[in-house]
Amino acid sequence: MRSLLCQVLTLHRFCIPQRHAHAWRRFSSDETSRGVQRRRLIEEAHARAMAAGEMGYFDPETGLFVFTALQHLNRGYCCGSGCRHCPYDHVNTPEKIAAAEAAAAAAAAAK
């Protein structure tokens, strides 16, 4: 079993790995009382970390290390991993890139 430090260092590079992004999207849209409570816990943990100027926090449910928006702003660009608190609207995720390319192709075809 990997140590917690090893897990944190591995996750530090990816924030929320793409393989877990689908779970966050499903969780985000979950309007059940449990989903609302989980979302509130995450928002509170993020707010505490931001207020303290920390670069990340441990997810209250999974224990995984999650970057705050402050860490993403310090990086200066979207890494494309679908991070939970991305302040750049996930502009470099494969879905957004494909949508932008499709829009550009449609605009070029309309000319």
C-alpha atoms as an extended CHARMM CRD file, in Angstrom:
* protein
*
       111  EXT
         1         1  MET       CA              0.0000000000        0.0000000000        0.0000000000  PROA      1               0.0000000000
         2         2  ARG       CA              1.3360000000        3.4070000000       -0.9350000000  PROA      2               0.0000000000
         3         3  SER       CA              1.9840000000        5.9070000000        1.7960000000  PROA      3               0.0000000000
         4         4  LEU       CA             -0.2080000000        8.9760000000        2.1550000000  PROA      4               0.0000000000
         5         5  LEU       CA              2.7200000000       11.2090000000        1.1990000000  PROA      5               0.0000000000
         6         6  CYS       CA              3.2180000000        9.2270000000       -2.0050000000  PROA      6               0.0000000000
         7         7  GLN       CA             -0.4920000000        9.5590000000       -2.8060000000  PROA      7               0.0000000000
         8         8  VAL       CA             -0.4190000000       13.3110000000       -2.1640000000  PROA      8               0.0000000000
         9         9  LEU       CA              2.6550000000       13.7980000000       -4.3270000000  PROA      9               0.0000000000
        10        10  THR       CA              1.0880000000       11.7640000000       -7.1260000000  PROA      10              0.0000000000
        11        11  LEU       CA             -2.1740000000       13.6960000000       -6.9480000000  PROA      11              0.0000000000
        12        12  HSD       CA             -0.3580000000       17.0090000000       -6.5700000000  PROA      12              0.0000000000
        13        13  ARG       CA              0.6290000000       16.7890000000      -10.2250000000  PROA      13              0.0000000000
        14        14  PHE       CA             -2.8350000000       16.0510000000      -11.5240000000  PROA      14              0.0000000000
        15        15  CYS       CA             -5.1680000000       17.6820000000       -8.9810000000  PROA      15              0.0000000000
        16        16  ILE       CA             -8.2540000000       15.6300000000       -9.8380000000  PROA      16              0.0000000000
        17        17  PRO       CA             -7.1250000000       13.0680000000      -12.4170000000  PROA      17              0.0000000000
        18        18  GLN       CA             -9.2240000000       12.8500000000      -15.5710000000  PROA      18              0.0000000000
        19        19  ARG       CA            -10.2650000000        9.3250000000      -14.6150000000  PROA      19              0.0000000000
        20        20  HSD       CA            -12.0470000000       10.8130000000      -11.5770000000  PROA      20              0.0000000000
        21        21  ALA       CA            -13.5020000000       13.8620000000      -13.3460000000  PROA      21              0.0000000000
        22        22  HSD       CA            -16.6520000000       11.9770000000      -14.3510000000  PROA      22              0.0000000000
        23        23  ALA       CA            -17.3460000000       11.2690000000      -10.6820000000  PROA      23              0.0000000000
        24        24  TRP       CA            -17.0480000000       14.9570000000       -9.8280000000  PROA      24              0.0000000000
        25        25  ARG       CA            -19.4020000000       15.9590000000      -12.6570000000  PROA      25              0.0000000000
        26        26  ARG       CA            -21.9350000000       13.3580000000      -11.5160000000  PROA      26              0.0000000000
        27        27  PHE       CA            -21.4920000000       14.5160000000       -7.9230000000  PROA      27              0.0000000000
        28        28  SER       CA            -21.8880000000       18.1670000000       -8.9040000000  PROA      28              0.0000000000
        29        29  SER       CA            -25.2350000000       17.5830000000      -10.5380000000  PROA      29              0.0000000000
        30        30  ASP       CA            -26.5390000000       15.3790000000       -7.7470000000  PROA      30              0.0000000000
        31        31  GLU       CA            -29.3550000000       17.3160000000       -6.0690000000  PROA      31              0.0000000000
        32        32  THR       CA            -30.2260000000       14.7070000000       -3.4640000000  PROA      32              0.0000000000
        33        33  SER       CA            -29.9010000000       15.7460000000        0.1500000000  PROA      33              0.0000000000
        34        34  ARG       CA            -26.7400000000       13.6500000000        0.4470000000  PROA      34              0.0000000000
        35        35  GLY       CA            -25.3100000000       15.2770000000       -2.6810000000  PROA      35              0.0000000000
        36        36  VAL       CA            -26.1160000000       18.7520000000       -1.3910000000  PROA      36              0.0000000000
        37        37  GLN       CA            -24.4840000000       17.9300000000        1.9400000000  PROA      37              0.0000000000
        38        38  ARG       CA            -21.3680000000       16.5420000000        0.2070000000  PROA      38              0.0000000000
        39        39  ARG       CA            -21.1110000000       19.6130000000       -2.0040000000  PROA      39              0.0000000000
        40        40  ARG       CA            -21.4490000000       21.9020000000        1.0240000000  PROA      40              0.0000000000
        41        41  LEU       CA            -18.6300000000       20.0550000000        2.8290000000  PROA      41              0.0000000000
        42        42  ILE       CA            -16.3730000000       20.4700000000       -0.1950000000  PROA      42              0.0000000000
        43        43  GLU       CA            -17.2360000000       24.1430000000       -0.5830000000  PROA      43              0.0000000000
        44        44  GLU       CA            -16.5240000000       24.7220000000        3.1150000000  PROA      44              0.0000000000
        45        45  ALA       CA            -13.1770000000       22.9040000000        2.9170000000  PROA      45              0.0000000000
        46        46  HSD       CA            -12.2360000000       24.9340000000       -0.1630000000  PROA      46              0.0000000000
        47        47  ALA       CA            -13.2820000000       28.2080000000        1.4910000000  PROA      47              0.0000000000
        48        48  ARG       CA            -11.2030000000       27.4110000000        4.6030000000  PROA      48              0.0000000000
        49        49  ALA       CA             -8.1570000000       26.5760000000        2.4930000000  PROA      49              0.0000000000
        50        50  MET       CA             -8.5550000000       29.7200000000        0.3800000000  PROA      50              0.0000000000
        51        51  ALA       CA             -8.9690000000       31.9090000000        3.4900000000  PROA      51              0.0000000000
        52        52  ALA       CA             -5.7640000000       30.4200000000        4.9150000000  PROA      52              0.0000000000
        53        53  GLY       CA             -3.9170000000       30.9470000000        1.6200000000  PROA      53              0.0000000000
        54        54  GLU       CA             -3.2960000000       27.2130000000        1.2180000000  PROA      54              0.0000000000
        55        55  MET       CA             -2.6380000000       25.6320000000       -2.1520000000  PROA      55              0.0000000000
        56        56  GLY       CA             -4.9280000000       22.6710000000       -1.4900000000  PROA      56              0.0000000000
        57        57  TYR       CA             -6.9680000000       20.6590000000        0.9730000000  PROA      57              0.0000000000
        58        58  PHE       CA             -7.9400000000       17.0620000000        1.5840000000  PROA      58              0.0000000000
        59        59  ASP       CA            -11.3400000000       16.1110000000        0.2070000000  PROA      59              0.0000000000
        60        60  PRO       CA            -13.6070000000       15.4920000000        3.2090000000  PROA      60              0.0000000000
        61        61  GLU       CA            -15.0640000000       12.3300000000        1.6950000000  PROA      61              0.0000000000
        62        62  THR       CA            -12.2580000000       10.6520000000       -0.2380000000  PROA      62              0.0000000000
        63        63  GLY       CA             -9.1960000000       12.0320000000        1.5440000000  PROA      63              0.0000000000
        64        64  LEU       CA             -7.5980000000       12.9240000000       -1.7980000000  PROA      64              0.0000000000
        65        65  PHE       CA             -5.5920000000       16.1380000000       -2.0640000000  PROA      65              0.0000000000
        66        66  VAL       CA             -7.3820000000       18.7760000000       -4.1650000000  PROA      66              0.0000000000
        67        67  PHE       CA             -5.8840000000       22.0200000000       -5.4460000000  PROA      67              0.0000000000
        68        68  THR       CA             -7.6160000000       25.2670000000       -4.5420000000  PROA      68              0.0000000000
        69        69  ALA       CA             -8.3670000000       27.9400000000       -7.1190000000  PROA      69              0.0000000000
        70        70  LEU       CA             -5.3760000000       29.8290000000       -5.6700000000  PROA      70              0.0000000000
        71        71  GLN       CA             -3.0090000000       27.0590000000       -6.8010000000  PROA      71              0.0000000000
        72        72  HSD       CA             -4.4920000000       27.1270000000      -10.2720000000  PROA      72              0.0000000000
        73        73  LEU       CA             -4.1260000000       30.9110000000      -10.4620000000  PROA      73              0.0000000000
        74        74  ASN       CA             -0.4860000000       30.5930000000       -9.3880000000  PROA      74              0.0000000000
        75        75  ARG       CA              0.0780000000       28.0590000000      -12.1980000000  PROA      75              0.0000000000
        76        76  GLY       CA             -1.2940000000       30.6130000000      -14.6440000000  PROA      76              0.0000000000
        77        77  TYR       CA             -3.1150000000       28.3520000000      -17.1010000000  PROA      77              0.0000000000
        78        78  CYS       CA             -5.5890000000       25.4690000000      -17.3370000000  PROA      78              0.0000000000
        79        79  CYS       CA             -3.7520000000       22.1270000000      -17.2200000000  PROA      79              0.0000000000
        80        80  GLY       CA             -6.6100000000       20.3190000000      -18.9900000000  PROA      80              0.0000000000
        81        81  SER       CA             -7.1820000000       17.7050000000      -16.2700000000  PROA      81              0.0000000000
        82        82  GLY       CA            -10.7220000000       18.7890000000      -15.4020000000  PROA      82              0.0000000000
        83        83  CYS       CA             -9.7770000000       20.0880000000      -11.9620000000  PROA      83              0.0000000000
        84        84  ARG       CA            -12.5730000000       20.7380000000       -9.4840000000  PROA      84              0.0000000000
        85        85  HSD       CA            -11.7640000000       24.4100000000       -8.7700000000  PROA      85              0.0000000000
        86        86  CYS       CA            -10.3620000000       25.4570000000      -12.1710000000  PROA      86              0.0000000000
        87        87  PRO       CA            -10.6920000000       29.2560000000      -12.4690000000  PROA      87              0.0000000000
        88        88  TYR       CA            -10.0680000000       29.0280000000      -16.2360000000  PROA      88              0.0000000000
        89        89  ASP       CA            -13.3870000000       27.3370000000      -17.0920000000  PROA      89              0.0000000000
        90        90  HSD       CA            -11.5520000000       24.1340000000      -18.0970000000  PROA      90              0.0000000000
        91        91  VAL       CA            -10.4680000000       25.6870000000      -21.4190000000  PROA      91              0.0000000000
        92        92  ASN       CA             -7.7860000000       23.0340000000      -22.0840000000  PROA      92              0.0000000000
        93        93  THR       CA             -9.8610000000       19.9370000000      -21.3660000000  PROA      93              0.0000000000
        94        94  PRO       CA            -10.3330000000       17.6460000000      -24.3660000000  PROA      94              0.0000000000
        95        95  GLU       CA            -14.0840000000       18.3360000000      -24.4430000000  PROA      95              0.0000000000
        96        96  LYS       CA            -13.6230000000       22.1370000000      -24.5870000000  PROA      96              0.0000000000
        97        97  ILE       CA            -10.8590000000       21.8950000000      -27.1990000000  PROA      97              0.0000000000
        98        98  ALA       CA            -12.9950000000       19.6240000000      -29.4010000000  PROA      98              0.0000000000
        99        99  ALA       CA            -15.9680000000       21.9880000000      -29.0680000000  PROA      99              0.0000000000
       100       100  ALA       CA            -13.8250000000       25.0120000000      -29.9980000000  PROA      100             0.0000000000
       101       101  GLU       CA            -12.3820000000       23.1810000000      -33.0210000000  PROA      101             0.0000000000
       102       102  ALA       CA            -15.8700000000       22.1400000000      -34.1480000000  PROA      102             0.0000000000
       103       103  ALA       CA            -17.1210000000       25.7240000000      -33.8070000000  PROA      103             0.0000000000
       104       104  ALA       CA            -14.1450000000       27.0270000000      -35.8080000000  PROA      104             0.0000000000
       105       105  ALA       CA            -14.7230000000       24.4210000000      -38.5190000000  PROA      105             0.0000000000
       106       106  ALA       CA            -18.4290000000       25.3020000000      -38.6950000000  PROA      106             0.0000000000
       107       107  ALA       CA            -17.5880000000       29.0080000000      -38.9630000000  PROA      107             0.0000000000
       108       108  ALA       CA            -15.0650000000       28.3050000000      -41.7320000000  PROA      108             0.0000000000
       109       109  ALA       CA            -17.5780000000       26.1630000000      -43.6140000000  PROA      109             0.0000000000
       110       110  ALA       CA            -20.2240000000       28.9130000000      -43.3530000000  PROA      110             0.0000000000
       111       111  LYS       CA            -17.9460000000       31.4260000000      -45.1220000000  PROA      111             0.0000000000
